[in-house]
Amino acid sequence: MHEVEVIRLCGEPISVRHLGYVVRSFSYGSRSLLPRRRDYPHRYGHYLQEVEVTEMVFNFGPRKLMRKLRFEGGILRSIRTMGYGYIDDHKE
């Protein structure tokens, strides 16, 4: 799930931290739609990409647990539960 989708579903996070960058390995493969011939080989590859790591914390109120979400390259990679949330008096 992308960051934008998470924020749309959960609301704005109470904190956002940029933790740095990590290098991720990606592989891809595709078959050509053209007939199998020497001049139209299958396309496969492998590459490395540096992506930004972001951590967001969401507070869902005093009756629910807060969540810490980790994104790599804008894609959700992990969710950790924290203690119970709290009432945020600064929200409008």
Z-matrix of the N, CA and C atoms (Angstrom, degrees):
N
C 1 1.441
C 2 1.539 1 107.69
N 3 1.308 2 116.72 1 141.32
C 4 1.460 3 122.02 2 179.96
C 5 1.530 4 111.35 3 -84.15
N 6 1.333 5 115.72 4 157.42
C 7 1.476 6 121.64 5 179.00
C 8 1.521 7 111.70 6 -53.42
N 9 1.306 8 117.10 7 -43.38
C 10 1.465 9 121.91 8 -177.13
C 11 1.528 10 110.65 9 -61.74
N 12 1.333 11 116.94 10 -40.97
C 13 1.462 12 120.62 11 179.14
C 14 1.522 13 111.47 12 -66.19
N 15 1.336 14 116.82 13 -40.55
C 16 1.464 15 121.06 14 179.45
C 17 1.522 16 110.35 15 -63.48
N 18 1.316 17 117.65 16 -45.54
C 19 1.468 18 121.32 17 -179.88
C 20 1.522 19 110.46 18 -64.79
N 21 1.327 20 117.47 19 -37.36
C 22 1.461 21 120.28 20 177.67
C 23 1.530 22 110.83 21 -63.40
N 24 1.334 23 117.49 22 -38.40
C 25 1.464 24 121.33 23 -179.23
C 26 1.526 25 113.58 24 -80.37
N 27 1.342 26 117.53 25 -38.52
C 28 1.469 27 121.75 26 -171.42
C 29 1.521 28 114.35 27 -103.10
N 30 1.312 29 118.66 28 -12.11
C 31 1.456 30 121.08 29 -174.71
C 32 1.524 31 110.23 30 90.30
N 33 1.309 32 115.72 31 -176.53
C 34 1.459 33 120.95 32 -178.60
C 35 1.534 34 110.33 33 -73.29
N 36 1.334 35 117.23 34 139.59
C 37 1.465 36 119.73 35 177.21
C 38 1.517 37 111.18 36 -72.10
N 39 1.352 38 116.43 37 156.29
C 40 1.464 39 119.61 38 177.42
C 41 1.516 40 111.08 39 -82.08
N 42 1.340 41 117.45 40 -20.78
C 43 1.467 42 120.22 41 174.55
C 44 1.519 43 109.71 42 -151.18
N 45 1.324 44 114.50 43 148.74
C 46 1.458 45 122.70 44 176.68
C 47 1.520 46 107.16 45 -133.41
N 48 1.330 47 116.18 46 127.10
C 49 1.477 48 121.06 47 178.08
C 50 1.518 49 108.69 48 -124.88
N 51 1.317 50 115.92 49 133.98
C 52 1.458 51 121.27 50 174.17
C 53 1.523 52 106.37 51 -95.27
N 54 1.329 53 116.54 52 116.11
C 55 1.456 54 121.85 53 -172.11
C 56 1.523 55 113.37 54 -93.97
N 57 1.299 56 118.24 55 -6.80
C 58 1.465 57 120.70 56 -179.36
C 59 1.514 58 110.59 57 123.16
N 60 1.330 59 114.94 58 -147.36
C 61 1.456 60 121.22 59 -175.91
C 62 1.523 61 110.10 60 -133.79
N 63 1.323 62 116.31 61 152.25
C 64 1.463 63 123.01 62 172.53
C 65 1.523 64 107.74 63 -131.57
N 66 1.320 65 115.61 64 156.14
C 67 1.455 66 120.96 65 176.46
C 68 1.522 67 107.57 66 -100.32
N 69 1.318 68 116.09 67 125.36
C 70 1.455 69 122.45 68 -179.75
C 71 1.521 70 109.56 69 -113.68
N 72 1.304 71 115.22 70 145.92
C 73 1.452 72 122.52 71 178.44
C 74 1.525 73 108.80 72 -100.37
N 75 1.318 74 116.68 73 133.44
C 76 1.452 75 121.83 74 179.71
C 77 1.522 76 109.79 75 -127.10
N 78 1.305 77 116.17 76 141.95
C 79 1.459 78 121.99 77 174.14
C 80 1.518 79 107.81 78 -123.41
N 81 1.288 80 115.33 79 148.70
C 82 1.454 81 118.80 80 176.61
C 83 1.519 82 108.81 81 -144.13
N 84 1.279 83 115.35 82 157.53
C 85 1.459 84 121.46 83 177.32
C 86 1.503 85 108.91 84 -152.13
N 87 1.284 86 115.51 85 141.10
C 88 1.459 87 119.22 86 177.21
C 89 1.517 88 108.56 87 -145.54
N 90 1.278 89 114.66 88 146.67
C 91 1.458 90 119.71 89 175.64
C 92 1.514 91 107.98 90 -103.58
N 93 1.259 92 114.34 91 135.46
C 94 1.452 93 119.32 92 178.82
C 95 1.522 94 109.90 93 -67.10
N 96 1.310 95 116.47 94 143.95
C 97 1.455 96 120.61 95 176.61
C 98 1.524 97 111.31 96 -78.25
N 99 1.316 98 114.94 97 -11.86
C 100 1.456 99 119.74 98 179.35
C 101 1.524 100 109.84 99 -80.89
N 102 1.309 101 118.45 100 159.43
C 103 1.469 102 120.30 101 178.38
C 104 1.520 103 110.86 102 -57.98
N 105 1.303 104 115.28 103 150.41
C 106 1.466 105 120.67 104 -177.98
C 107 1.525 106 109.23 105 -70.49
N 108 1.327 107 114.74 106 111.62
C 109 1.464 108 121.63 107 178.00
C 110 1.514 109 107.69 108 -141.59
N 111 1.281 110 116.28 109 164.46
C 112 1.471 111 119.87 110 -178.99
C 113 1.520 112 112.28 111 -63.06
N 114 1.301 113 117.06 112 -33.28
C 115 1.461 114 119.18 113 -178.09
C 116 1.531 115 112.76 114 -82.54
N 117 1.356 116 118.17 115 -3.95
C 118 1.463 117 122.63 116 175.08
C 119 1.530 118 109.61 117 -129.26
N 120 1.339 119 116.97 118 71.75
C 121 1.472 120 118.81 119 -176.84
C 122 1.541 121 111.09 120 -73.63
N 123 1.322 122 114.36 121 163.76
C 124 1.465 123 119.56 122 172.40
C 125 1.523 124 108.43 123 -66.15
N 126 1.317 125 116.17 124 146.09
C 127 1.468 126 120.22 125 -177.81
C 128 1.528 127 109.33 126 -107.82
N 129 1.304 128 115.62 127 117.65
C 130 1.458 129 121.96 128 176.80
C 131 1.514 130 107.63 129 -132.33
N 132 1.318 131 116.89 130 152.72
C 133 1.453 132 118.58 131 179.65
C 134 1.506 133 112.56 132 -162.70
N 135 1.304 134 113.44 133 172.19
C 136 1.457 135 121.96 134 -179.27
C 137 1.527 136 106.23 135 -148.18
N 138 1.312 137 116.72 136 132.50
C 139 1.454 138 118.61 137 178.01
C 140 1.520 139 110.41 138 -148.74
N 141 1.322 140 114.96 139 163.61
C 142 1.459 141 123.01 140 178.01
C 143 1.521 142 108.54 141 -109.16
N 144 1.324 143 115.32 142 145.22
C 145 1.459 144 120.04 143 179.55
C 146 1.521 145 108.80 144 -141.64
N 147 1.317 146 115.95 145 135.04
C 148 1.466 147 121.19 146 175.73
C 149 1.526 148 107.85 147 -88.51
N 150 1.343 149 116.81 148 125.74
C 151 1.460 150 121.03 149 -178.12
C 152 1.523 151 110.34 150 -125.86
N 153 1.327 152 115.77 151 149.83
C 154 1.462 153 121.92 152 -179.97
C 155 1.524 154 110.32 153 -77.64
N 156 1.335 155 116.16 154 140.85
C 157 1.465 156 122.43 155 177.58
C 158 1.522 157 107.90 156 -107.55
N 159 1.343 158 116.33 157 126.27
C 160 1.457 159 123.02 158 -179.18
C 161 1.520 160 108.94 159 -128.26
N 162 1.330 161 115.36 160 142.92
C 163 1.461 162 121.44 161 177.42
C 164 1.525 163 108.35 162 -120.81
N 165 1.324 164 116.65 163 129.82
C 166 1.462 165 121.73 164 178.66
C 167 1.522 166 109.14 165 -123.45
N 168 1.337 167 115.96 166 141.83
C 169 1.456 168 121.69 167 177.07
C 170 1.528 169 107.72 168 -115.44
N 171 1.348 170 115.29 169 131.72
C 172 1.463 171 121.76 170 -179.98
C 173 1.519 172 109.45 171 -116.63
N 174 1.332 173 115.38 172 132.49
C 175 1.456 174 123.43 173 178.86
C 176 1.523 175 107.75 174 -107.56
N 177 1.332 176 116.58 175 118.26
C 178 1.464 177 120.94 176 -178.30
C 179 1.524 178 112.18 177 -104.85
N 180 1.327 179 117.47 178 15.76
C 181 1.458 180 120.73 179 177.26
C 182 1.512 181 113.06 180 101.14
N 183 1.348 182 117.42 181 171.57
C 184 1.465 183 122.15 182 -171.68
C 185 1.531 184 114.85 183 -70.60
N 186 1.301 185 118.77 184 -14.06
C 187 1.476 186 120.23 185 -179.31
C 188 1.527 187 113.31 186 -99.42
N 189 1.316 188 116.20 187 0.92
C 190 1.468 189 120.57 188 -179.24
C 191 1.518 190 109.60 189 -130.64
N 192 1.325 191 115.98 190 156.23
C 193 1.455 192 121.09 191 178.53
C 194 1.522 193 110.35 192 -77.98
N 195 1.324 194 115.61 193 144.92
C 196 1.454 195 120.46 194 174.32
C 197 1.526 196 108.05 195 -76.98
N 198 1.318 197 116.21 196 158.87
C 199 1.458 198 121.61 197 -179.66
C 200 1.527 199 109.90 198 -127.14
N 201 1.325 200 115.18 199 140.13
C 202 1.466 201 122.01 200 174.21
C 203 1.525 202 106.95 201 -112.42
N 204 1.327 203 116.02 202 117.36
C 205 1.456 204 122.00 203 -176.68
C 206 1.517 205 109.88 204 -109.54
N 207 1.318 206 115.69 205 136.51
C 208 1.469 207 121.48 206 179.16
C 209 1.527 208 108.50 207 -113.02
N 210 1.332 209 115.02 208 127.09
C 211 1.458 210 122.21 209 179.67
C 212 1.519 211 109.64 210 -114.59
N 213 1.306 212 116.30 211 139.14
C 214 1.461 213 121.83 212 174.25
C 215 1.522 214 107.33 213 -123.98
N 216 1.321 215 115.27 214 115.05
C 217 1.456 216 119.56 215 -177.05
C 218 1.512 217 113.09 216 64.94
N 219 1.342 218 116.87 217 29.33
C 220 1.455 219 121.61 218 178.85
C 221 1.524 220 114.34 219 83.00
N 222 1.341 221 117.32 220 2.19
C 223 1.459 222 122.73 221 -179.14
C 224 1.528 223 109.18 222 -109.04
N 225 1.324 224 117.21 223 132.39
C 226 1.459 225 122.34 224 179.71
C 227 1.523 226 110.32 225 -64.47
N 228 1.350 227 116.34 226 125.38
C 229 1.464 228 121.29 227 -179.16
C 230 1.518 229 113.37 228 -114.03
N 231 1.341 230 118.39 229 -30.00
C 232 1.460 231 119.15 230 179.58
C 233 1.527 232 110.47 231 -155.72
N 234 1.349 233 114.37 232 155.06
C 235 1.465 234 122.03 233 176.96
C 236 1.518 235 107.19 234 -132.36
N 237 1.336 236 116.33 235 129.33
C 238 1.461 237 121.91 236 175.72
C 239 1.515 238 108.59 237 -121.28
N 240 1.334 239 116.11 238 140.34
C 241 1.459 240 119.06 239 175.01
C 242 1.519 241 109.09 240 -87.95
N 243 1.311 242 115.37 241 149.44
C 244 1.460 243 122.49 242 179.51
C 245 1.533 244 106.64 243 -122.68
N 246 1.299 245 117.19 244 -163.35
C 247 1.467 246 121.53 245 177.50
C 248 1.514 247 111.17 246 -71.30
N 249 1.325 248 114.16 247 179.59
C 250 1.455 249 119.19 248 178.75
C 251 1.517 250 110.53 249 -64.19
N 252 1.321 251 115.04 250 149.35
C 253 1.446 252 121.18 251 179.67
C 254 1.517 253 111.33 252 -74.89
N 255 1.285 254 116.26 253 -170.22
C 256 1.444 255 122.78 254 -176.94
C 257 1.516 256 109.78 255 -144.63
N 258 1.301 257 117.18 256 166.38
C 259 1.458 258 121.86 257 176.99
C 260 1.519 259 107.28 258 -82.91
N 261 1.328 260 115.46 259 124.60
C 262 1.461 261 121.01 260 -178.53
C 263 1.531 262 108.01 261 -95.80
N 264 1.331 263 116.95 262 105.25
C 265 1.464 264 121.98 263 -178.55
C 266 1.533 265 112.52 264 -72.74
N 267 1.326 266 117.09 265 -13.20
C 268 1.466 267 120.04 266 -176.52
C 269 1.513 268 112.73 267 -87.90
N 270 1.335 269 118.45 268 -8.26
C 271 1.450 270 120.59 269 177.23
C 272 1.524 271 110.37 270 -75.02
N 273 1.301 272 114.82 271 146.56
C 274 1.473 273 119.21 272 178.86
C 275 1.490 274 110.97 273 -86.93
